Amino acid sequence: MANWKQTLKIGDLWRLAQDKQIKPCEFSRLIAVRLRPLNAVLADRFRSIDEDADFEEVDALLDELYDWGDKGHRCWIDRHTEPEGQP
């Protein structure tokens, strides 16, 4: 089992996006809020996504997020667990 240094819990956001209850730009911006304390540069990329972006564009950013997190087991991106006390 990998020893992750951080965990970014986005399970609640993931479900909302999968159920199409939020638009891709909302999903991206909410991830940016949670990501900012861990990686401000990447958070800014999520925050700056266009209003009319589709999920393919967000998926490309998610790939960058996963790559960043995987490097040195920096951060586990948890799409299944809802966070406690996060916006």
Beta strands, then each sheet from edge to edge (+ up, - down):
strand 1: 6-9
strand 2: 75-78
sheet 1: 1+ 2+
end
